[in-house]
Amino acid sequence: MPFVQTLIAARPVVAAFAAMGVVWGTFAADLPDLKAQLGVDEARLGLLLLFTPLAAVLSMLMAPMLGHALGRVAVPVAAMAMALSFALPGQVATAALFPIAMMACGAATGLTDVLMNARTAQIENDRDLHLMNLTHAAYSFGYAGGALLTGALRAQGWGPGAVLGSMAALAFLLALFTLERDGRIRGLTRREAGPGGAGLGLVPLIGGGIVLIAFLTENASESWSALHIEKTLGGSPGEGAMGPAVLALTMGFARLAGQGIVARVSAQRLLIGGALVAGCGLLVAGFAVTPAMAHAGFVVTGIGAALISPTAFSLVGRLGPPEQRARAVARATFFGYFGYFFGPPALGFVAGAFGLRAAFVFTALMLMAILILAPMMGRAAKRA
């Protein structure tokens, strides 16, 4: 199918991924100002951010039930709630209230992520398309756009409240494009999946582990790259904002290219090769001595990490029986987003104890676990 037709078919989920990218790109690029507004160090900030994944985990556990209850408007309602929630952290000036605002962001993001990935898998299989790279590219471009716009607004002297409020409004506009005539996600609940839907096997667990590491790499790098460039390397706010923007843009273009690559290269090779390349990029960024060198490291990281999570999600959706696909993808999303949400706080603790350089080295080492998990996923699929 031509690219334009594919994009039209994927419009609702592309919009959801893009909206999520905008809010998280904005948050990452504005993190230095949020940190200054709260008056905390990296370790304390990591602790405050820890409340975000706690709320996300609860919402992800409830996502199948809520998605079934919301029916055809499940993805739009979740995406709009996510957009609105990200206006809250910028309005908080005290550390005591910041976790409450971030819990709202985490809960809405967790719900949106489960539902939009499940909806993507359903469209893929209903229309015999490969969309995961396209939708994750939309996230990356949204993230880069959010980060770049935030850098420009910060340079003009905008505070966190104005920046996050404005970008939340932009994300809400994108969320409106997730509306479709029938966006119902089939098979979210065990009752919908039927008698054969009780056991999901090891594939969602292993796939979720791969996604966990990929998202830990992506989100931790995106969230802490601006601080690393500005604090460790003495870069300007504009150079700091370029850290997450460069990483996200690279991943976006690599994922668009991946639409063709996935048909010619085995999934196992993509996963292993991506982990090795991303690990090298993180080491370059971690040991950088100038902002330009760090930017180069993030480019290499983006090239390697770009196809890891979309490939894992597609495998989970493709390898399961049709009546279990939504539940399998939801399960893999649940496991995987422990990395997305716990990555920044975990890296905050490492950075607080050993420095930001050590945090990036730690993330590079985590990627090497994919060299073990990728072959395991292939064997588990054969036994299923």
Secondary structure, DSSP 8 states (H G I E B T S, - for coil): --HHHHHHHTHHHHHHHHHHHHHHHHHHHTHHHHHHHHT--HHHHHHHHTHHHHHHHHHHHHHHHHHHHHGGGHHHHHHHHHHHHTTSGGG--STTTHHHHHHHHHHHHHHHHHHHHHHHHHHHHHHT---HHHHHHHHHHHHHHHHHHHHHHHHTT--HHHHHHHHHHHHHHHHHTT--TT---TT-SHHHH-GGGS---SHHHHHHHHHHHHHHHHHHHHHHHHHIIIIIS---HHHHHHHHHHHHHHHHHHHHHHHHHTTTS-HHHHHHHHHHHHHHHHHHHHT-SSHHHHHHHHHHHHHHHTTHHHHHHHHHHHHS-GGGHHHHHHHHHHHHHHHHHHHHHHHHHHHHHH-HHHHHHHHHHHHTTHHHHHHHHHHHHHH-
